[in-house]
Amino acid sequence: MSPFAGVGPRGLRTSRRTSDLPLPAERAWAVVASGRRRPQWYADAAPFVVRGALDRLVGGRGRAWEPPGTPLLAAGNTAGFWRVLEAGHDGSRHRLLLEAAVRAPGRVLLHTEVDALDASRSRLRQQVAFEPNGILGHAYLLADLPAREAVLALTHRRLLADLRREAW
């Protein structure tokens, strides 16, 4: 079963958004997983710019990496403050899994999937998950939930804007 079954928060550890797109899955995927050196939703969405600045303030690297300059991201790439753990497709499902390389008391993962609905439409699913480490991580998990919801909402909106530009 997909980790994206349903819409909205799933417990304290995950937040998610789903949107249907008037684009074939391959065209949507080309935007979602673009590795070209230009503004990209996963590096330049406002919440990630702010998060990168905050990370630098606490001694992290912030948004240290440019996109790799390839048509699509691949596992092992770095971009913004993300490490690409998975990028590819299995049948009609395309999946991008990013792990944040930021100072946090746990692991931050951003999952993005594109599924074909038919030849001309697709479904975009995004989920951000925080896997806490230790007592500080669990405290952060509770304090971070409202911010995580806002970050995902703004990031999803930015990606939808990029996808709308592609549809024209």
NUKOL-840585 format. One record per atom (N, C-alpha, C): atom name; x negated, y, z negated. Coordinates in Angstrom, 1 decimal. Example, Ala and Ser with C-alpha at 12.3 -4.5 7.8 and 13.67 -1.06 7.14 Angstrom:
! residues 2
NODE at   east  north     up
NODE  N  -13.2   -5.7   -7.8
NODE CA  -12.3   -4.5   -7.8
NODE  C  -13.2   -3.3   -7.8
NODE  N  -12.8   -2.2   -7.1
NODE CA  -13.7   -1.1   -7.1
NODE  C  -12.9    0.0   -7.9
END
This chain:
! residues 168
NODE at   east  north     up
NODE  N   -0.8   -1.2    0.0
NODE CA    0.0    0.0    0.0
NODE  C   -0.9    1.2    0.0
NODE  N   -0.5    2.2    0.7
NODE CA   -1.3    3.5    0.8
NODE  C   -1.3    4.2   -0.5
NODE  N   -2.4    4.9   -0.8
NODE CA   -2.4    5.7   -2.0
NODE  C   -1.5    6.9   -1.9
NODE  N   -0.9    7.1   -0.8
NODE CA   -0.1    8.3   -0.5
NODE  C    1.4    8.0   -0.6
NODE  N    1.8    6.9   -1.1
NODE CA    3.3    6.6   -1.1
NODE  C    3.9    7.6   -2.0
NODE  N    4.9    8.4   -1.4
NODE CA    5.6    9.4   -2.2
NODE  C    4.9   10.8   -2.0
NODE  N    5.5   11.8   -2.6
NODE CA    5.0   13.1   -2.5
NODE  C    4.9   13.7   -3.9
NODE  N    4.0   14.6   -4.1
NODE CA    3.9   15.3   -5.4
NODE  C    2.9   14.7   -6.3
NODE  N    2.8   15.2   -7.5
NODE CA    1.8   14.6   -8.4
NODE  C    2.0   13.2   -8.8
NODE  N    1.0   12.4   -8.9
NODE CA    1.1   11.0   -9.4
NODE  C    0.3   10.9  -10.7
NODE  N    1.0   11.2  -11.8
NODE CA    0.2   11.2  -13.0
NODE  C   -0.6   12.4  -13.2
NODE  N   -1.6   12.3  -14.1
NODE CA   -2.4   13.5  -14.3
NODE  C   -3.6   13.5  -13.4
NODE  N   -4.0   12.4  -12.8
NODE CA   -5.2   12.3  -12.1
NODE  C   -5.1   12.7  -10.6
NODE  N   -3.9   12.7  -10.0
NODE CA   -3.8   12.9   -8.6
NODE  C   -2.7   14.0   -8.3
NODE  N   -3.0   14.7   -7.2
NODE CA   -2.0   15.6   -6.6
NODE  C   -2.0   15.3   -5.2
NODE  N   -0.8   15.5   -4.5
NODE CA   -0.7   15.2   -3.1
NODE  C    0.3   16.0   -2.4
NODE  N    0.1   16.1   -1.0
NODE CA    1.0   16.8   -0.1
NODE  C    1.1   16.0    1.1
NODE  N    2.3   16.0    1.8
NODE CA    2.6   15.3    3.0
NODE  C    3.3   16.3    4.0
NODE  N    2.9   16.3    5.2
NODE CA    3.6   17.1    6.3
NODE  C    3.7   16.3    7.6
NODE  N    4.8   16.4    8.3
NODE CA    4.9   15.8    9.6
NODE  C    4.4   16.9   10.6
NODE  N    3.7   16.4   11.6
NODE CA    3.1   17.3   12.6
NODE  C    3.6   17.1   14.0
NODE  N    3.8   18.1   14.8
NODE CA    4.2   18.0   16.2
NODE  C    3.0   17.8   17.1
NODE  N    2.1   16.9   16.6
NODE CA    0.9   16.6   17.4
NODE  C    0.6   15.1   17.4
NODE  N    0.1   14.6   18.5
NODE CA   -0.3   13.2   18.5
NODE  C   -1.4   13.0   17.4
NODE  N   -1.5   11.8   16.8
NODE CA   -2.5   11.6   15.8
NODE  C   -3.9   11.9   16.2
NODE  N   -4.3   11.5   17.4
NODE CA   -5.7   11.8   17.9
NODE  C   -6.0   13.3   17.9
NODE  N   -5.1   14.1   18.3
NODE CA   -5.3   15.5   18.3
NODE  C   -5.4   16.1   16.9
NODE  N   -4.5   15.6   16.0
NODE CA   -4.5   16.1   14.7
NODE  C   -5.8   15.6   14.0
NODE  N   -6.3   14.4   14.3
NODE CA   -7.5   13.9   13.7
NODE  C   -8.7   14.7   14.1
NODE  N   -8.7   15.1   15.4
NODE CA   -9.8   15.9   15.9
NODE  C  -10.0   17.2   15.1
NODE  N   -8.9   17.8   14.6
NODE CA   -9.0   19.0   13.7
NODE  C   -9.4   18.6   12.3
NODE  N   -8.7   17.6   11.7
NODE CA   -8.9   17.1   10.4
NODE  C  -10.4   16.8   10.1
NODE  N  -11.0   16.0   11.0
NODE CA  -12.3   15.4   10.8
NODE  C  -13.4   16.1   11.7
NODE  N  -13.1   17.3   12.2
NODE CA  -14.1   18.0   13.0
NODE  C  -15.3   18.3   12.2
NODE  N  -16.5   18.0   12.8
NODE CA  -17.8   18.2   12.2
NODE  C  -18.5   19.4   12.9
NODE  N  -17.8   20.1   13.7
NODE CA  -18.4   21.2   14.5
NODE  C  -18.8   22.3   13.5
NODE  N  -19.9   23.0   13.9
NODE CA  -20.4   24.2   13.1
NODE  C  -19.6   25.4   13.4
NODE  N  -18.5   25.5   12.7
NODE CA  -17.6   26.7   12.7
NODE  C  -16.8   26.6   11.4
NODE  N  -16.0   27.6   11.1
NODE CA  -15.2   27.5    9.9
NODE  C  -14.3   26.2   10.0
NODE  N  -14.3   25.5    8.9
NODE CA  -13.6   24.2    8.7
NODE  C  -12.8   24.3    7.5
NODE  N  -11.6   23.7    7.5
NODE CA  -10.7   23.7    6.4
NODE  C  -11.3   23.1    5.1
NODE  N  -12.1   22.1    5.2
NODE CA  -12.7   21.4    4.0
NODE  C  -13.8   22.2    3.4
NODE  N  -14.3   23.2    4.1
NODE CA  -15.4   24.0    3.6
NODE  C  -15.0   25.4    3.3
NODE  N  -14.1   25.9    4.1
NODE CA  -13.8   27.4    4.1
NODE  C  -12.4   27.7    3.6
NODE  N  -11.6   26.8    3.2
NODE CA  -10.4   27.1    2.6
NODE  C  -10.7   27.9    1.3
NODE  N   -9.9   28.9    1.0
NODE CA  -10.2   29.8   -0.1
NODE  C  -10.5   29.1   -1.4
NODE  N   -9.7   28.1   -1.8
NODE CA  -10.0   27.4   -3.0
NODE  C  -11.4   26.8   -3.1
NODE  N  -11.9   26.4   -1.9
NODE CA  -13.3   25.8   -1.9
NODE  C  -14.4   26.8   -1.9
NODE  N  -14.1   28.0   -1.4
NODE CA  -15.0   29.1   -1.5
NODE  C  -15.2   29.5   -2.9
NODE  N  -14.0   29.7   -3.6
NODE CA  -14.1   30.0   -5.0
NODE  C  -14.7   28.9   -5.9
NODE  N  -14.4   27.7   -5.6
NODE CA  -15.0   26.6   -6.4
NODE  C  -16.5   26.5   -6.2
NODE  N  -17.0   26.8   -4.9
NODE CA  -18.4   26.8   -4.7
NODE  C  -19.1   27.9   -5.5
NODE  N  -18.5   29.1   -5.5
NODE CA  -19.0   30.2   -6.3
NODE  C  -19.1   29.8   -7.8
NODE  N  -18.0   29.2   -8.3
NODE CA  -18.0   28.8   -9.7
NODE  C  -19.1   27.8  -10.0
NODE  N  -19.2   26.8   -9.1
NODE CA  -20.2   25.8   -9.3
NODE  C  -21.6   26.4   -9.3
NODE  N  -21.9   27.4   -8.5
NODE CA  -23.2   28.1   -8.5
NODE  C  -23.4   28.8   -9.9
NODE  N  -22.4   29.4  -10.4
NODE CA  -22.5   30.1  -11.7
NODE  C  -22.9   29.1  -12.9
NODE  N  -22.5   27.9  -12.8
NODE CA  -22.8   26.9  -13.8
NODE  C  -24.0   26.0  -13.5
NODE  N  -24.8   26.5  -12.5
NODE CA  -26.0   25.8  -12.1
NODE  C  -25.9   24.7  -11.0
NODE  N  -24.8   24.6  -10.4
NODE CA  -24.6   23.7   -9.3
NODE  C  -25.1   24.3   -7.9
NODE  N  -24.9   23.5   -6.9
NODE CA  -25.4   23.9   -5.5
NODE  C  -24.3   24.7   -4.8
NODE  N  -23.0   24.7   -5.2
NODE CA  -22.0   25.4   -4.5
NODE  C  -21.8   24.8   -3.1
NODE  N  -21.5   25.7   -2.2
NODE CA  -21.2   25.2   -0.8
NODE  C  -22.6   25.2    0.0
NODE  N  -23.3   24.2   -0.3
NODE CA  -24.7   24.2    0.2
NODE  C  -24.9   23.7    1.7
NODE  N  -23.9   22.9    2.2
NODE CA  -24.2   22.2    3.5
NODE  C  -23.2   22.7    4.6
NODE  N  -23.8   23.0    5.7
NODE CA  -23.1   23.3    6.9
NODE  C  -22.5   22.0    7.5
NODE  N  -21.4   22.1    8.2
NODE CA  -20.9   20.9    8.9
NODE  C  -22.0   20.4    9.8
NODE  N  -22.0   19.1   10.1
NODE CA  -23.2   18.5   10.8
NODE  C  -23.3   18.9   12.2
NODE  N  -22.4   19.5   12.8
NODE CA  -22.5   19.9   14.2
NODE  C  -22.1   18.8   15.2
NODE  N  -21.3   17.9   14.8
NODE CA  -20.8   16.8   15.6
NODE  C  -19.3   16.9   15.9
NODE  N  -18.8   16.3   16.9
NODE CA  -17.4   16.4   17.2
NODE  C  -16.5   15.9   16.0
NODE  N  -17.0   14.9   15.3
NODE CA  -16.2   14.3   14.1
NODE  C  -17.2   14.0   13.0
NODE  N  -16.7   14.2   11.8
NODE CA  -17.5   13.8   10.6
NODE  C  -17.6   12.2   10.6
NODE  N  -18.7   11.8   10.0
NODE CA  -18.9   10.4    9.8
NODE  C  -19.4   10.1    8.4
NODE  N  -19.2    8.9    7.9
NODE CA  -19.7    8.5    6.6
NODE  C  -21.2    8.8    6.5
NODE  N  -21.5    9.4    5.3
NODE CA  -22.9    9.8    5.1
NODE  C  -23.1   11.3    5.4
NODE  N  -22.3   12.0    6.1
NODE CA  -22.4   13.4    6.4
NODE  C  -22.2   14.2    5.1
NODE  N  -22.7   15.4    5.1
NODE CA  -22.4   16.4    4.1
NODE  C  -21.9   17.7    4.8
NODE  N  -20.9   18.4    4.1
NODE CA  -20.4   19.6    4.6
NODE  C  -19.7   20.4    3.5
NODE  N  -20.0   21.7    3.4
NODE CA  -19.5   22.4    2.3
NODE  C  -20.1   21.9    1.0
NODE  N  -19.3   21.5    0.0
NODE CA  -19.9   20.8   -1.1
NODE  C  -19.4   19.3   -1.1
NODE  N  -19.0   18.8    0.0
NODE CA  -18.5   17.4    0.1
NODE  C  -19.5   16.5    0.7
NODE  N  -19.5   15.2    0.2
NODE CA  -20.1   14.1    0.8
NODE  C  -19.0   13.3    1.5
NODE  N  -19.2   12.9    2.7
NODE CA  -18.3   12.1    3.4
NODE  C  -18.5   10.6    3.1
NODE  N  -17.5   10.0    2.4
NODE CA  -17.6    8.6    2.0
NODE  C  -17.0    7.7    3.1
NODE  N  -16.0    8.2    3.8
NODE CA  -15.3    7.4    4.8
NODE  C  -14.7    8.4    5.8
NODE  N  -14.9    8.0    7.1
NODE CA  -14.3    8.8    8.2
NODE  C  -14.1    7.9    9.4
NODE  N  -12.8    7.6    9.7
NODE CA  -12.6    6.7   10.8
NODE  C  -11.1    6.3   10.8
NODE  N  -10.8    5.2   11.6
NODE CA   -9.4    4.8   11.8
NODE  C   -9.3    3.3   11.8
NODE  N   -8.2    2.9   11.4
NODE CA   -7.8    1.5   11.4
NODE  C   -6.4    1.4   12.0
NODE  N   -6.4    1.0   13.3
NODE CA   -5.1    1.1   14.0
NODE  C   -4.6    2.5   14.2
NODE  N   -3.4    2.8   13.8
NODE CA   -2.9    4.1   14.0
NODE  C   -3.1    5.0   12.8
NODE  N   -3.8    4.6   11.7
NODE CA   -4.1    5.4   10.5
NODE  C   -5.6    5.9   10.6
NODE  N   -5.7    7.2   10.5
NODE CA   -7.1    7.8   10.4
NODE  C   -7.3    8.2    9.0
NODE  N   -8.5    8.1    8.5
NODE CA   -8.7    8.3    7.0
NODE  C  -10.1    9.1    6.9
NODE  N  -10.0   10.1    6.1
NODE CA  -11.2   10.9    5.7
NODE  C  -11.2   10.9    4.2
NODE  N  -12.3   10.5    3.6
NODE CA  -12.5   10.4    2.2
NODE  C  -13.8   11.3    1.8
NODE  N  -13.6   12.3    1.1
NODE CA  -14.6   13.2    0.7
NODE  C  -14.8   13.2   -0.8
NODE  N  -16.1   13.2   -1.3
NODE CA  -16.4   13.3   -2.7
NODE  C  -17.1   14.6   -2.9
NODE  N  -16.6   15.4   -3.9
NODE CA  -17.2   16.7   -4.2
NODE  C  -18.6   16.5   -4.9
NODE  N  -19.6   17.2   -4.5
NODE CA  -20.9   17.2   -5.1
NODE  C  -21.0   18.5   -5.9
NODE  N  -20.2   18.6   -7.0
NODE CA  -20.2   19.8   -7.8
NODE  C  -20.3   19.3   -9.3
NODE  N  -20.7   20.3  -10.1
NODE CA  -20.8   20.0  -11.5
NODE  C  -19.4   19.9  -12.1
NODE  N  -19.0   18.7  -12.6
NODE CA  -17.7   18.5  -13.2
NODE  C  -17.9   17.3  -14.1
NODE  N  -17.1   17.2  -15.1
NODE CA  -17.2   16.0  -16.0
NODE  C  -16.4   14.8  -15.5
NODE  N  -16.7   14.5  -14.2
NODE CA  -16.0   13.4  -13.6
NODE  C  -16.2   13.5  -12.1
NODE  N  -15.5   12.7  -11.4
NODE CA  -15.6   12.5   -9.9
NODE  C  -14.3   13.2   -9.3
NODE  N  -14.5   14.0   -8.3
NODE CA  -13.5   14.7   -7.5
NODE  C  -13.5   14.1   -6.1
NODE  N  -12.3   13.5   -5.7
NODE CA  -12.1   12.9   -4.4
NODE  C  -11.0   13.6   -3.6
NODE  N  -11.2   13.9   -2.3
NODE CA  -10.2   14.4   -1.5
NODE  C  -10.0   13.4   -0.4
NODE  N   -8.8   12.8   -0.3
NODE CA   -8.4   11.9    0.7
NODE  C   -7.5   12.6    1.7
NODE  N   -7.7   12.4    3.0
NODE CA   -6.8   13.0    4.0
NODE  C   -6.6   11.8    5.0
NODE  N   -5.3   11.6    5.3
NODE CA   -4.9   10.6    6.3
NODE  C   -4.0   11.2    7.3
NODE  N   -4.2   10.7    8.6
NODE CA   -3.3   11.0    9.7
NODE  C   -2.8    9.7   10.2
NODE  N   -1.4    9.6   10.3
NODE CA   -0.8    8.4   10.8
NODE  C    0.0    8.8   12.0
NODE  N    0.0    8.0   13.0
NODE CA    0.9    8.2   14.2
NODE  C    2.3    7.9   13.8
NODE  N    3.2    8.7   14.1
NODE CA    4.7    8.5   14.0
NODE  C    5.2    7.9   15.3
NODE  N    4.8    8.5   16.4
NODE CA    5.1    8.1   17.8
NODE  C    4.0    8.7   18.7
NODE  N    4.2    8.7   20.0
NODE CA    3.2    9.2   20.9
NODE  C    2.9   10.7   20.7
NODE  N    3.9   11.5   20.2
NODE CA    3.7   12.9   20.2
NODE  C    3.8   13.5   18.7
NODE  N    3.9   12.7   17.7
NODE CA    4.0   13.2   16.3
NODE  C    3.2   12.4   15.4
NODE  N    2.8   13.0   14.3
NODE CA    2.0   12.3   13.3
NODE  C    2.3   12.9   11.9
NODE  N    1.8   12.2   10.9
NODE CA    2.0   12.6    9.5
NODE  C    0.7   12.8    8.9
NODE  N    0.6   13.9    8.2
NODE CA   -0.6   14.3    7.5
NODE  C   -0.4   14.1    6.0
NODE  N   -1.3   13.3    5.3
NODE CA   -1.2   13.1    3.9
NODE  C   -2.5   13.5    3.3
NODE  N   -2.4   14.3    2.2
NODE CA   -3.6   14.7    1.5
NODE  C   -3.4   14.4    0.0
NODE  N   -4.5   14.0   -0.6
NODE CA   -4.5   13.7   -2.1
NODE  C   -5.8   14.1   -2.7
NODE  N   -5.8   14.8   -3.7
NODE CA   -7.0   15.1   -4.5
NODE  C   -6.9   14.4   -5.8
NODE  N   -7.9   13.7   -6.2
NODE CA   -8.0   12.9   -7.4
NODE  C   -9.2   13.3   -8.2
NODE  N   -8.9   13.3   -9.5
NODE CA  -10.0   13.5  -10.5
NODE  C  -10.2   12.3  -11.4
NODE  N  -11.3   11.7  -11.4
NODE CA  -11.6   10.6  -12.2
NODE  C  -12.5   11.0  -13.3
NODE  N  -12.0   11.2  -14.5
NODE CA  -12.8   11.8  -15.6
NODE  C  -13.8   10.9  -16.2
NODE  N  -14.9   11.5  -16.7
NODE CA  -16.0   10.8  -17.4
NODE  C  -16.0   11.3  -18.8
NODE  N  -15.9   10.4  -19.8
NODE CA  -16.0   10.8  -21.2
NODE  C  -14.9   11.7  -21.7
NODE  N  -15.1   12.1  -23.0
NODE CA  -14.1   12.9  -23.6
NODE  C  -13.9   14.3  -23.0
NODE  N  -15.1   14.9  -22.6
NODE CA  -15.0   16.2  -21.9
NODE  C  -14.2   16.1  -20.6
NODE  N  -14.4   15.0  -19.9
NODE CA  -13.7   14.7  -18.6
NODE  C  -12.2   14.6  -18.8
NODE  N  -11.8   14.0  -19.9
NODE CA  -10.4   13.8  -20.2
NODE  C   -9.8   15.2  -20.6
NODE  N  -10.5   16.0  -21.3
NODE CA  -10.0   17.3  -21.7
NODE  C   -9.9   18.2  -20.4
NODE  N  -10.9   18.1  -19.5
NODE CA  -10.9   18.8  -18.3
NODE  C   -9.7   18.4  -17.4
NODE  N   -9.4   17.1  -17.4
NODE CA   -8.3   16.5  -16.6
NODE  C   -7.0   17.3  -17.0
NODE  N   -6.8   17.5  -18.3
NODE CA   -5.5   18.1  -18.7
NODE  C   -5.6   19.6  -18.4
NODE  N   -6.7   20.3  -18.6
NODE CA   -6.8   21.7  -18.3
NODE  C   -6.8   22.0  -16.8
NODE  N   -7.3   21.1  -16.0
NODE CA   -7.4   21.3  -14.6
NODE  C   -6.2   21.0  -13.7
NODE  N   -5.2   20.4  -14.3
NODE CA   -4.0   20.0  -13.5
NODE  C   -3.3   21.1  -12.8
NODE  N   -3.0   22.2  -13.4
NODE CA   -2.4   23.3  -12.7
NODE  C   -3.3   23.9  -11.5
NODE  N   -4.6   24.0  -11.8
NODE CA   -5.5   24.5  -10.8
NODE  C   -5.6   23.5   -9.7
NODE  N   -5.6   22.2  -10.0
NODE CA   -5.7   21.2   -8.9
NODE  C   -4.5   21.2   -8.0
NODE  N   -3.3   21.4   -8.6
NODE CA   -2.1   21.5   -7.8
NODE  C   -2.2   22.7   -6.8
NODE  N   -2.6   23.9   -7.4
NODE CA   -2.8   25.1   -6.5
NODE  C   -3.8   24.9   -5.5
NODE  N   -5.0   24.3   -5.8
NODE CA   -6.0   24.1   -4.8
NODE  C   -5.5   23.2   -3.7
NODE  N   -4.8   22.1   -4.0
NODE CA   -4.3   21.3   -2.9
NODE  C   -3.2   22.0   -2.1
NODE  N   -2.4   22.7   -2.7
NODE CA   -1.3   23.4   -2.0
NODE  C   -2.0   24.4   -1.0
NODE  N   -2.9   25.2   -1.4
NODE CA   -3.6   26.2   -0.6
NODE  C   -4.4   25.5    0.5
NODE  N   -5.1   24.4    0.2
NODE CA   -5.9   23.7    1.1
NODE  C   -5.0   23.0    2.2
NODE  N   -3.9   22.5    1.8
NODE CA   -3.0   21.8    2.7
NODE  C   -2.5   22.9    3.7
NODE  N   -2.1   24.1    3.1
NODE CA   -1.6   25.2    3.9
NODE  C   -2.6   25.6    5.0
NODE  N   -3.9   25.7    4.5
NODE CA   -5.0   26.1    5.5
NODE  C   -5.1   25.1    6.6
NODE  N   -5.1   23.8    6.2
NODE CA   -5.2   22.8    7.3
NODE  C   -4.1   22.8    8.2
NODE  N   -2.9   23.0    7.7
NODE CA   -1.7   23.1    8.6
NODE  C   -1.8   24.3    9.5
NODE  N   -2.4   25.4    9.1
NODE CA   -2.6   26.6   10.0
NODE  C   -3.6   26.2   11.1
NODE  N   -4.7   25.5   10.7
NODE CA   -5.6   25.1   11.7
NODE  C   -5.0   24.1   12.7
NODE  N   -4.1   23.2   12.2
NODE CA   -3.4   22.3   13.1
NODE  C   -2.4   23.0   14.0
NODE  N   -1.7   24.1   13.5
NODE CA   -0.8   24.9   14.3
NODE  C   -1.5   25.5   15.5
NODE  N   -2.7   26.0   15.2
NODE CA   -3.5   26.6   16.3
NODE  C   -3.8   25.6   17.4
NODE  N   -4.1   24.4   17.0
NODE CA   -4.3   23.3   17.9
NODE  C   -3.1   23.0   18.7
NODE  N   -1.9   23.1   18.1
NODE CA   -0.7   22.7   18.8
NODE  C   -0.3   23.7   19.9
NODE  N   -0.9   25.0   19.9
NODE CA   -0.6   26.0   20.9
NODE  C   -1.4   25.7   22.0
END
